[in-house]
């Protein structure tokens, strides 16, 4: 029995998000469920290629496929995105501190610039 850790799930989610095609698919699914044909429409790709992207998204837990007769709609599951958000949020204090330092630096540069023009 293989145990999947939070880090493994996070890595799989980031790997799935690494493709602009897969991010575009998720963006479309954020508007509601869609068929594979609907999802393939804006891309110059074959249906099997789109299906491969969907399988990566499914393995990462980002997409669910329903089953209604022959209609198999795909839907977004945002749970892994929430996990990415939670992970990234831990770094917010570091980002904010860097932005604060940058703001202080820019203000100092502007003060020096104004002082240099007067003399």
N, CA, C and O atoms as CSV, one atom per row, in Angstrom:
chain,resi,resn,atom,element,x,y,z
A,1,UNK,N,N,0.847,-1.179,0.000
A,1,UNK,CA,C,0.000,0.000,0.000
A,1,UNK,C,C,0.894,1.244,0.000
A,1,UNK,O,O,1.776,1.371,0.849
A,2,UNK,N,N,0.674,2.142,-0.928
A,2,UNK,CA,C,1.445,3.370,-1.041
A,2,UNK,C,C,0.704,4.496,-0.361
A,2,UNK,O,O,-0.489,4.702,-0.584
A,3,UNK,N,N,1.428,5.225,0.475
A,3,UNK,CA,C,0.812,6.351,1.160
A,3,UNK,C,C,1.159,7.630,0.412
A,3,UNK,O,O,2.332,7.918,0.171
A,4,UNK,N,N,0.143,8.391,0.049
A,4,UNK,CA,C,0.345,9.651,-0.662
A,4,UNK,C,C,0.399,10.764,0.383
A,4,UNK,O,O,-0.529,10.935,1.174
A,5,UNK,N,N,1.494,11.514,0.373
A,5,UNK,CA,C,1.646,12.593,1.340
A,5,UNK,C,C,1.106,13.891,0.772
A,5,UNK,O,O,0.834,14.002,-0.424
A,6,UNK,N,N,0.958,14.875,1.656
A,6,UNK,CA,C,0.524,16.209,1.219
A,6,UNK,C,C,1.518,16.776,0.212
A,6,UNK,O,O,1.122,17.416,-0.762
A,7,UNK,N,N,2.815,16.541,0.448
A,7,UNK,CA,C,3.849,17.035,-0.466
A,7,UNK,C,C,3.716,16.383,-1.842
A,7,UNK,O,O,3.895,17.047,-2.863
A,8,UNK,N,N,3.399,15.071,-1.874
A,8,UNK,CA,C,3.204,14.385,-3.158
A,8,UNK,C,C,2.032,14.992,-3.917
A,8,UNK,O,O,2.125,15.236,-5.120
A,9,UNK,N,N,0.929,15.234,-3.215
A,9,UNK,CA,C,-0.253,15.821,-3.855
A,9,UNK,C,C,0.053,17.221,-4.358
A,9,UNK,O,O,-0.358,17.600,-5.455
A,10,UNK,N,N,0.775,17.982,-3.556
A,10,UNK,CA,C,1.140,19.339,-3.953
A,10,UNK,C,C,2.032,19.307,-5.192
A,10,UNK,O,O,1.846,20.106,-6.110
A,11,UNK,N,N,2.990,18.399,-5.225
A,11,UNK,CA,C,3.882,18.270,-6.385
A,11,UNK,C,C,3.090,17.887,-7.631
A,11,UNK,O,O,3.334,18.415,-8.715
A,12,UNK,N,N,2.151,16.976,-7.473
A,12,UNK,CA,C,1.331,16.550,-8.606
A,12,UNK,C,C,0.462,17.705,-9.116
A,12,UNK,O,O,0.271,17.859,-10.322
A,13,UNK,N,N,-0.055,18.502,-8.200
A,13,UNK,CA,C,-0.869,19.656,-8.593
A,13,UNK,C,C,-0.018,20.669,-9.348
A,13,UNK,O,O,-0.427,21.160,-10.400
A,14,UNK,N,N,1.167,20.986,-8.818
A,14,UNK,CA,C,2.045,21.931,-9.511
A,14,UNK,C,C,2.449,21.399,-10.879
A,14,UNK,O,O,2.514,22.164,-11.842
A,15,UNK,N,N,2.721,20.110,-10.980
A,15,UNK,CA,C,3.085,19.518,-12.272
A,15,UNK,C,C,1.928,19.657,-13.264
A,15,UNK,O,O,2.146,19.960,-14.437
A,16,UNK,N,N,0.709,19.436,-12.795
A,16,UNK,CA,C,-0.457,19.566,-13.675
A,16,UNK,C,C,-0.641,21.022,-14.111
A,16,UNK,O,O,-1.033,21.283,-15.249
A,17,UNK,N,N,-0.362,21.956,-13.224
A,17,UNK,CA,C,-0.533,23.376,-13.525
A,17,UNK,C,C,0.601,23.936,-14.383
A,17,UNK,O,O,0.516,25.070,-14.853
A,18,UNK,N,N,1.649,23.162,-14.588
A,18,UNK,CA,C,2.811,23.644,-15.345
A,18,UNK,C,C,2.504,23.854,-16.826
A,18,UNK,O,O,3.228,24.575,-17.512
A,19,UNK,N,N,1.455,23.241,-17.315
A,19,UNK,CA,C,1.096,23.355,-18.733
A,19,UNK,C,C,0.065,24.462,-18.944
A,19,UNK,O,O,-0.965,24.506,-18.272
A,20,UNK,N,N,0.364,25.359,-19.892
A,20,UNK,CA,C,-0.599,26.429,-20.186
A,20,UNK,C,C,-1.905,25.861,-20.737
A,20,UNK,O,O,-2.972,26.429,-20.506
A,21,UNK,N,N,-1.830,24.749,-21.462
A,21,UNK,CA,C,-3.050,24.115,-21.986
A,21,UNK,C,C,-3.922,23.634,-20.838
A,21,UNK,O,O,-5.136,23.843,-20.842
A,22,UNK,N,N,-3.303,22.988,-19.854
A,22,UNK,CA,C,-4.087,22.489,-18.724
A,22,UNK,C,C,-4.649,23.641,-17.897
A,22,UNK,O,O,-5.767,23.549,-17.391
A,23,UNK,N,N,-3.888,24.724,-17.753
A,23,UNK,CA,C,-4.425,25.884,-17.027
A,23,UNK,C,C,-5.612,26.478,-17.781
A,23,UNK,O,O,-6.590,26.903,-17.165
A,24,UNK,N,N,-5.532,26.510,-19.106
A,24,UNK,CA,C,-6.652,27.026,-19.910
A,24,UNK,C,C,-7.878,26.121,-19.764
A,24,UNK,O,O,-9.007,26.608,-19.701
A,25,UNK,N,N,-7.659,24.826,-19.710
A,25,UNK,CA,C,-8.772,23.882,-19.508
A,25,UNK,C,C,-9.426,24.151,-18.148
A,25,UNK,O,O,-10.651,24.206,-18.046
A,26,UNK,N,N,-8.611,24.318,-17.116
A,26,UNK,CA,C,-9.163,24.597,-15.785
A,26,UNK,C,C,-9.925,25.923,-15.770
A,26,UNK,O,O,-10.971,26.047,-15.134
A,27,UNK,N,N,-9.387,26.897,-16.475
A,27,UNK,CA,C,-10.065,28.190,-16.562
A,27,UNK,C,C,-11.446,28.034,-17.186
A,27,UNK,O,O,-12.415,28.626,-16.713
A,28,UNK,N,N,-11.535,27.247,-18.234
A,28,UNK,CA,C,-12.826,26.993,-18.888
A,28,UNK,C,C,-13.766,26.264,-17.938
A,28,UNK,O,O,-14.951,26.586,-17.859
A,29,UNK,N,N,-13.226,25.268,-17.207
A,29,UNK,CA,C,-14.069,24.487,-16.297
A,29,UNK,C,C,-14.513,25.304,-15.088
A,29,UNK,O,O,-15.481,24.933,-14.425
A,30,UNK,N,N,-13.834,26.398,-14.788
A,30,UNK,CA,C,-14.262,27.277,-13.697
A,30,UNK,C,C,-15.618,27.905,-14.019
A,30,UNK,O,O,-16.342,28.333,-13.121
A,31,UNK,N,N,-15.956,27.955,-15.324
A,31,UNK,CA,C,-17.261,28.483,-15.748
A,31,UNK,C,C,-18.363,27.435,-15.674
A,31,UNK,O,O,-19.541,27.771,-15.798
A,32,UNK,N,N,-18.001,26.167,-15.472
A,32,UNK,CA,C,-18.987,25.100,-15.385
A,32,UNK,C,C,-18.533,23.872,-16.150
A,32,UNK,O,O,-17.559,23.930,-16.901
A,33,UNK,N,N,-19.235,22.755,-15.965
A,33,UNK,CA,C,-18.862,21.505,-16.634
A,33,UNK,C,C,-18.851,21.645,-18.151
A,33,UNK,O,O,-19.556,22.481,-18.716
A,34,UNK,N,N,-18.037,20.811,-18.802
A,34,UNK,CA,C,-17.924,20.836,-20.262
A,34,UNK,C,C,-17.534,19.453,-20.762
A,34,UNK,O,O,-16.948,18.657,-20.028
A,35,UNK,N,N,-17.865,19.179,-22.010
A,35,UNK,CA,C,-17.460,17.919,-22.634
A,35,UNK,C,C,-16.031,18.064,-23.145
A,35,UNK,O,O,-15.493,19.168,-23.231
A,36,UNK,N,N,-15.436,16.939,-23.478
A,36,UNK,CA,C,-14.090,16.944,-24.054
A,36,UNK,C,C,-14.097,17.751,-25.356
A,36,UNK,O,O,-13.169,18.516,-25.617
A,37,UNK,N,N,-15.138,17.583,-26.167
A,37,UNK,CA,C,-15.240,18.359,-27.406
A,37,UNK,C,C,-15.280,19.855,-27.131
A,37,UNK,O,O,-14.624,20.635,-27.822
A,38,UNK,N,N,-16.047,20.256,-26.126
A,38,UNK,CA,C,-16.107,21.679,-25.751
A,38,UNK,C,C,-14.724,22.175,-25.336
A,38,UNK,O,O,-14.296,23.260,-25.730
A,39,UNK,N,N,-14.035,21.365,-24.537
A,39,UNK,CA,C,-12.720,21.768,-24.037
A,39,UNK,C,C,-11.673,21.813,-25.148
A,39,UNK,O,O,-10.750,22.626,-25.101
A,40,UNK,N,N,-11.816,20.944,-26.144
A,40,UNK,CA,C,-10.845,20.875,-27.237
A,40,UNK,C,C,-11.010,22.007,-28.244
A,40,UNK,O,O,-10.067,22.355,-28.956
A,41,UNK,N,N,-12.201,22.576,-28.301
A,41,UNK,CA,C,-12.541,23.542,-29.350
A,41,UNK,C,C,-11.526,24.669,-29.560
A,41,UNK,O,O,-11.156,24.934,-30.704
A,42,UNK,N,N,-11.057,25.350,-28.491
A,42,UNK,CA,C,-10.153,26.480,-28.748
A,42,UNK,C,C,-8.706,26.083,-29.085
A,42,UNK,O,O,-7.889,26.945,-29.409
A,43,UNK,N,N,-8.392,24.795,-29.011
A,43,UNK,CA,C,-7.016,24.352,-29.215
A,43,UNK,C,C,-6.834,23.706,-30.578
A,43,UNK,O,O,-7.752,23.086,-31.115
A,44,UNK,N,N,-5.658,23.858,-31.121
A,44,UNK,CA,C,-5.314,23.162,-32.353
A,44,UNK,C,C,-4.635,21.850,-31.969
A,44,UNK,O,O,-3.447,21.645,-32.218
A,45,UNK,N,N,-5.426,20.966,-31.356
A,45,UNK,CA,C,-4.948,19.661,-30.874
A,45,UNK,C,C,-5.980,18.621,-31.198
A,45,UNK,O,O,-7.154,18.922,-31.418
A,46,UNK,N,N,-5.520,17.387,-31.225
A,46,UNK,CA,C,-6.445,16.278,-31.443
A,46,UNK,C,C,-7.193,15.997,-30.138
A,46,UNK,O,O,-6.758,16.388,-29.056
A,47,UNK,N,N,-8.320,15.314,-30.268
A,47,UNK,CA,C,-9.061,14.920,-29.061
A,47,UNK,C,C,-8.222,14.020,-28.158
A,47,UNK,O,O,-8.262,14.185,-26.939
A,48,UNK,N,N,-7.444,13.052,-28.725
A,48,UNK,CA,C,-6.599,12.243,-27.840
A,48,UNK,C,C,-5.583,13.086,-27.057
A,48,UNK,O,O,-5.276,12.772,-25.907
A,49,UNK,N,N,-5.064,14.151,-27.672
A,49,UNK,CA,C,-4.114,15.014,-26.962
A,49,UNK,C,C,-4.807,15.735,-25.807
A,49,UNK,O,O,-4.251,15.839,-24.713
A,50,UNK,N,N,-6.006,16.226,-26.046
A,50,UNK,CA,C,-6.776,16.887,-24.981
A,50,UNK,C,C,-7.089,15.876,-23.880
A,50,UNK,O,O,-7.008,16.193,-22.693
A,51,UNK,N,N,-7.446,14.656,-24.283
A,51,UNK,CA,C,-7.739,13.602,-23.296
A,51,UNK,C,C,-6.534,13.314,-22.412
A,51,UNK,O,O,-6.688,13.053,-21.219
A,52,UNK,N,N,-5.339,13.360,-22.988
A,52,UNK,CA,C,-4.127,13.145,-22.181
A,52,UNK,C,C,-3.973,14.259,-21.148
A,52,UNK,O,O,-3.627,14.000,-19.995
A,53,UNK,N,N,-4.231,15.493,-21.562
A,53,UNK,CA,C,-4.174,16.606,-20.609
A,53,UNK,C,C,-5.209,16.408,-19.505
A,53,UNK,O,O,-4.924,16.644,-18.331
A,54,UNK,N,N,-6.405,15.974,-19.883
A,54,UNK,CA,C,-7.453,15.742,-18.881
A,54,UNK,C,C,-7.065,14.641,-17.906
A,54,UNK,O,O,-7.384,14.728,-16.720
A,55,UNK,N,N,-6.385,13.611,-18.383
A,55,UNK,CA,C,-5.946,12.530,-17.490
A,55,UNK,C,C,-4.945,13.040,-16.463
A,55,UNK,O,O,-4.985,12.632,-15.302
A,56,UNK,N,N,-4.046,13.929,-16.882
A,56,UNK,CA,C,-3.093,14.530,-15.935
A,56,UNK,C,C,-3.860,15.331,-14.883
A,56,UNK,O,O,-3.567,15.243,-13.691
A,57,UNK,N,N,-4.837,16.108,-15.331
A,57,UNK,CA,C,-5.643,16.900,-14.402
A,57,UNK,C,C,-6.459,16.008,-13.467
A,57,UNK,O,O,-6.625,16.327,-12.290
A,58,UNK,N,N,-6.965,14.899,-13.986
A,58,UNK,CA,C,-7.711,13.958,-13.149
A,58,UNK,C,C,-6.809,13.331,-12.090
A,58,UNK,O,O,-7.186,13.243,-10.921
A,59,UNK,N,N,-5.610,12.892,-12.502
A,59,UNK,CA,C,-4.671,12.284,-11.548
A,59,UNK,C,C,-4.311,13.266,-10.432
A,59,UNK,O,O,-4.099,12.866,-9.287
A,60,UNK,N,N,-4.243,14.540,-10.772
A,60,UNK,CA,C,-3.938,15.565,-9.768
A,60,UNK,C,C,-5.163,15.925,-8.934
A,60,UNK,O,O,-5.055,16.698,-7.982
A,61,UNK,N,N,-6.319,15.379,-9.278
A,61,UNK,CA,C,-7.541,15.646,-8.532
A,61,UNK,C,C,-8.212,16.954,-8.896
A,61,UNK,O,O,-9.122,17.399,-8.197
A,62,UNK,N,N,-7.774,17.582,-9.988
A,62,UNK,CA,C,-8.318,18.882,-10.382
A,62,UNK,C,C,-9.563,18.778,-11.259
A,62,UNK,O,O,-10.317,19.742,-11.388
A,63,UNK,N,N,-9.776,17.612,-11.857
A,63,UNK,CA,C,-10.918,17.406,-12.751
A,63,UNK,C,C,-11.607,16.100,-12.391
A,63,UNK,O,O,-10.967,15.087,-12.106
A,64,UNK,N,N,-12.926,16.157,-12.414
A,64,UNK,CA,C,-13.748,14.947,-12.254
A,64,UNK,C,C,-14.526,14.742,-13.544
A,64,UNK,O,O,-14.943,15.705,-14.188
A,65,UNK,N,N,-14.715,13.494,-13.913
A,65,UNK,CA,C,-15.542,13.203,-15.099
A,65,UNK,C,C,-16.802,12.494,-14.646
A,65,UNK,O,O,-16.755,11.491,-13.934
A,66,UNK,N,N,-17.930,13.037,-15.075
A,66,UNK,CA,C,-19.212,12.429,-14.759
A,66,UNK,C,C,-19.546,11.358,-15.773
A,66,UNK,O,O,-18.792,11.109,-16.713
A,67,UNK,N,N,-20.692,10.727,-15.566
A,67,UNK,CA,C,-21.122,9.706,-16.496
A,67,UNK,C,C,-22.646,9.740,-16.595
A,67,UNK,O,O,-23.358,9.317,-15.685
A,68,UNK,N,N,-23.120,10.252,-17.720
A,68,UNK,CA,C,-24.562,10.256,-17.992
A,68,UNK,C,C,-24.747,9.686,-19.384
A,68,UNK,O,O,-24.597,10.406,-20.372
A,69,UNK,N,N,-25.065,8.423,-19.476
A,69,UNK,CA,C,-25.158,7.721,-20.768
A,69,UNK,C,C,-23.827,7.890,-21.496
A,69,UNK,O,O,-22.778,7.546,-20.951
A,70,UNK,N,N,-23.858,8.417,-22.721
A,70,UNK,CA,C,-22.606,8.618,-23.437
A,70,UNK,C,C,-22.014,10.000,-23.187
A,70,UNK,O,O,-20.915,10.299,-23.654
A,71,UNK,N,N,-22.722,10.825,-22.467
A,71,UNK,CA,C,-22.265,12.166,-22.148
A,71,UNK,C,C,-21.390,12.077,-20.906
A,71,UNK,O,O,-21.857,11.660,-19.846
A,72,UNK,N,N,-20.116,12.468,-21.029
A,72,UNK,CA,C,-19.185,12.405,-19.900
A,72,UNK,C,C,-18.630,13.791,-19.606
A,72,UNK,O,O,-17.502,14.106,-19.988
A,73,UNK,N,N,-19.415,14.614,-18.934
A,73,UNK,CA,C,-18.952,15.977,-18.670
A,73,UNK,C,C,-17.759,16.003,-17.708
A,73,UNK,O,O,-17.649,15.171,-16.808
A,74,UNK,N,N,-16.891,16.956,-17.917
A,74,UNK,CA,C,-15.754,17.182,-17.034
A,74,UNK,C,C,-16.103,18.368,-16.149
A,74,UNK,O,O,-16.762,19.312,-16.584
A,75,UNK,N,N,-15.652,18.308,-14.901
A,75,UNK,CA,C,-15.923,19.402,-13.967
A,75,UNK,C,C,-14.675,19.684,-13.137
A,75,UNK,O,O,-13.871,18.791,-12.870
A,76,UNK,N,N,-14.538,20.916,-12.746
A,76,UNK,CA,C,-13.424,21.357,-11.915
A,76,UNK,C,C,-13.627,20.890,-10.484
A,76,UNK,O,O,-14.734,20.962,-9.951
A,77,UNK,N,N,-12.555,20.411,-9.863
A,77,UNK,CA,C,-12.537,20.155,-8.420
A,77,UNK,C,C,-11.449,21.056,-7.861
A,77,UNK,O,O,-10.265,20.792,-8.070
A,78,UNK,N,N,-11.821,22.100,-7.164
A,78,UNK,CA,C,-10.877,23.124,-6.723
A,78,UNK,C,C,-10.108,22.755,-5.454
A,78,UNK,O,O,-9.254,23.526,-5.016
A,79,UNK,N,N,-10.386,21.603,-4.856
A,79,UNK,CA,C,-9.723,21.235,-3.606
A,79,UNK,C,C,-8.196,21.307,-3.702
A,79,UNK,O,O,-7.566,21.894,-2.822
A,80,UNK,N,N,-7.577,20.726,-4.748
A,80,UNK,CA,C,-6.113,20.841,-4.829
A,80,UNK,C,C,-5.630,22.284,-4.980
A,80,UNK,O,O,-4.532,22.616,-4.534
A,81,UNK,N,N,-6.435,23.139,-5.602
A,81,UNK,CA,C,-6.055,24.551,-5.730
A,81,UNK,C,C,-6.082,25.237,-4.366
A,81,UNK,O,O,-5.271,26.123,-4.095
A,82,UNK,N,N,-7.012,24.826,-3.513
A,82,UNK,CA,C,-7.061,25.355,-2.151
A,82,UNK,C,C,-5.799,24.960,-1.398
A,82,UNK,O,O,-5.264,25.748,-0.617
A,83,UNK,N,N,-5.318,23.726,-1.633
A,83,UNK,CA,C,-4.089,23.266,-0.987
A,83,UNK,C,C,-2.890,24.085,-1.465
A,83,UNK,O,O,-2.009,24.412,-0.670
A,84,UNK,N,N,-2.849,24.419,-2.764
A,84,UNK,CA,C,-1.776,25.263,-3.300
A,84,UNK,C,C,-1.855,26.649,-2.650
A,84,UNK,O,O,-0.835,27.217,-2.260
A,85,UNK,N,N,-3.054,27.178,-2.538
A,85,UNK,CA,C,-3.244,28.496,-1.934
A,85,UNK,C,C,-2.777,28.495,-0.480
A,85,UNK,O,O,-2.103,29.429,-0.044
A,86,UNK,N,N,-3.126,27.466,0.261
A,86,UNK,CA,C,-2.711,27.352,1.666
A,86,UNK,C,C,-1.191,27.290,1.759
A,86,UNK,O,O,-0.588,27.931,2.620
A,87,UNK,N,N,-0.578,26.514,0.869
A,87,UNK,CA,C,0.881,26.387,0.851
A,87,UNK,C,C,1.521,27.751,0.556
A,87,UNK,O,O,2.454,28.163,1.245
A,88,UNK,N,N,1.023,28.437,-0.456
A,88,UNK,CA,C,1.598,29.717,-0.856
A,88,UNK,C,C,1.378,30.789,0.215
A,88,UNK,O,O,2.216,31.672,0.398
A,89,UNK,N,N,0.277,30.710,0.901
A,89,UNK,CA,C,-0.061,31.710,1.917
A,89,UNK,C,C,0.978,31.739,3.047
A,89,UNK,O,O,1.167,32.771,3.692
A,90,UNK,N,N,1.653,30.602,3.286
A,90,UNK,CA,C,2.691,30.559,4.332
A,90,UNK,C,C,3.823,31.531,4.015
A,90,UNK,O,O,4.541,31.959,4.918
A,91,UNK,N,N,3.990,31.885,2.739
A,91,UNK,CA,C,5.092,32.747,2.325
A,91,UNK,C,C,4.701,34.215,2.220
A,91,UNK,O,O,5.531,35.057,1.877
A,92,UNK,N,N,3.446,34.523,2.513
A,92,UNK,CA,C,2.961,35.904,2.422
A,92,UNK,C,C,3.801,36.871,3.264
A,92,UNK,O,O,4.163,37.932,2.756
A,93,UNK,N,N,4.129,36.563,4.517
A,93,UNK,CA,C,4.927,37.521,5.292
A,93,UNK,C,C,6.262,37.862,4.610
A,93,UNK,O,O,6.708,39.008,4.661
A,94,UNK,N,N,6.883,36.887,3.984
A,94,UNK,CA,C,8.156,37.146,3.292
A,94,UNK,C,C,7.930,38.065,2.093
A,94,UNK,O,O,8.712,38.989,1.868
A,95,UNK,N,N,6.855,37.819,1.311
A,95,UNK,CA,C,6.558,38.678,0.154
A,95,UNK,C,C,6.301,40.100,0.620
A,95,UNK,O,O,6.847,41.057,0.072
A,96,UNK,N,N,5.461,40.223,1.640
A,96,UNK,CA,C,5.088,41.550,2.108
A,96,UNK,C,C,6.298,42.307,2.634
A,96,UNK,O,O,6.416,43.512,2.409
A,97,UNK,N,N,7.203,41.618,3.334
A,97,UNK,CA,C,8.421,42.262,3.839
A,97,UNK,C,C,9.277,42.752,2.680
A,97,UNK,O,O,9.845,43.842,2.744
A,98,UNK,N,N,9.371,41.956,1.622
A,98,UNK,CA,C,10.157,42.376,0.451
A,98,UNK,C,C,9.519,43.581,-0.238
A,98,UNK,O,O,10.223,44.498,-0.661
A,99,UNK,N,N,8.214,43.582,-0.349
A,99,UNK,CA,C,7.524,44.730,-0.957
A,99,UNK,C,C,7.716,45.979,-0.103
A,99,UNK,O,O,7.913,47.074,-0.629
A,100,UNK,N,N,7.655,45.808,1.227
A,100,UNK,CA,C,7.864,46.948,2.122
A,100,UNK,C,C,9.275,47.513,1.938
A,100,UNK,O,O,9.452,48.730,1.873
A,101,UNK,N,N,10.285,46.625,1.853
A,101,UNK,CA,C,11.666,47.085,1.650
A,101,UNK,C,C,11.812,47.786,0.301
A,101,UNK,O,O,12.504,48.799,0.197
A,102,UNK,N,N,11.160,47.247,-0.733
A,102,UNK,CA,C,11.238,47.861,-2.052
A,102,UNK,C,C,10.593,49.248,-2.026
A,102,UNK,O,O,11.124,50.196,-2.604
A,103,UNK,N,N,9.455,49.360,-1.358
A,103,UNK,CA,C,8.775,50.646,-1.254
A,103,UNK,C,C,9.660,51.666,-0.539
A,103,UNK,O,O,9.751,52.819,-0.963
A,104,UNK,N,N,10.315,51.239,0.550
A,104,UNK,CA,C,11.224,52.130,1.277
A,104,UNK,C,C,12.389,52.553,0.383
A,104,UNK,O,O,12.790,53.716,0.396
A,105,UNK,N,N,12.925,51.625,-0.383
A,105,UNK,CA,C,14.045,51.922,-1.282
A,105,UNK,C,C,13.619,52.929,-2.356
A,105,UNK,O,O,14.336,53.894,-2.622
A,106,UNK,N,N,12.464,52.707,-2.966
A,106,UNK,CA,C,11.980,53.630,-4.000
A,106,UNK,C,C,11.736,55.027,-3.436
A,106,UNK,O,O,12.033,56.025,-4.093
A,107,UNK,N,N,11.200,55.097,-2.230
A,107,UNK,CA,C,10.967,56.404,-1.601
A,107,UNK,C,C,12.295,57.107,-1.364
A,107,UNK,O,O,12.405,58.315,-1.575
A,108,UNK,N,N,13.309,56.356,-0.926
A,108,UNK,CA,C,14.631,56.953,-0.693
A,108,UNK,C,C,15.240,57.439,-2.002
A,108,UNK,O,O,15.852,58.506,-2.035
A,109,UNK,N,N,15.082,56.676,-3.079
A,109,UNK,CA,C,15.605,57.076,-4.389
A,109,UNK,C,C,14.907,58.355,-4.852
A,109,UNK,O,O,15.562,59.258,-5.371
A,110,UNK,N,N,13.597,58.443,-4.673
A,110,UNK,CA,C,12.856,59.640,-5.075
A,110,UNK,C,C,13.294,60.858,-4.264
A,110,UNK,O,O,13.431,61.957,-4.802
A,111,UNK,N,N,13.512,60.650,-2.963
A,111,UNK,CA,C,13.965,61.776,-2.122
A,111,UNK,C,C,15.330,62.267,-2.591
A,111,UNK,O,O,15.559,63.474,-2.673
A,112,UNK,N,N,16.242,61.340,-2.901
A,112,UNK,CA,C,17.573,61.724,-3.385
A,112,UNK,C,C,17.463,62.443,-4.729
A,112,UNK,O,O,18.184,63.408,-4.981
A,113,UNK,N,N,16.562,61.973,-5.587
A,113,UNK,CA,C,16.374,62.596,-6.900
A,113,UNK,C,C,15.866,64.009,-6.790
A,113,UNK,O,O,16.326,64.894,-7.512
A,114,UNK,N,N,14.922,64.235,-5.897
A,114,UNK,CA,C,14.383,65.594,-5.702
A,114,UNK,C,C,15.441,66.509,-5.107
A,114,UNK,O,O,15.533,67.676,-5.487
A,115,UNK,N,N,16.219,66.007,-4.205
A,115,UNK,CA,C,17.266,66.811,-3.569
A,115,UNK,C,C,18.369,67.183,-4.539
A,115,UNK,O,O,18.950,68.261,-4.417
A,116,UNK,N,N,18.673,66.329,-5.491
A,116,UNK,CA,C,19.747,66.585,-6.454
A,116,UNK,C,C,19.381,67.644,-7.463
A,116,UNK,O,O,20.272,68.327,-7.967
A,117,UNK,N,N,18.088,67.816,-7.787
A,117,UNK,CA,C,17.664,68.778,-8.798
A,117,UNK,C,C,17.658,70.217,-8.272
A,117,UNK,O,O,17.771,71.168,-9.046
A,118,UNK,N,N,17.528,70.365,-6.970
A,118,UNK,CA,C,17.419,71.719,-6.404
A,118,UNK,C,C,18.767,72.438,-6.403
A,118,UNK,O,O,18.814,73.656,-6.576
A,119,UNK,N,N,19.848,71.710,-6.214
A,119,UNK,CA,C,21.125,72.331,-5.967
A,119,UNK,C,C,21.783,72.868,-7.120
A,119,UNK,O,O,22.879,73.417,-7.005
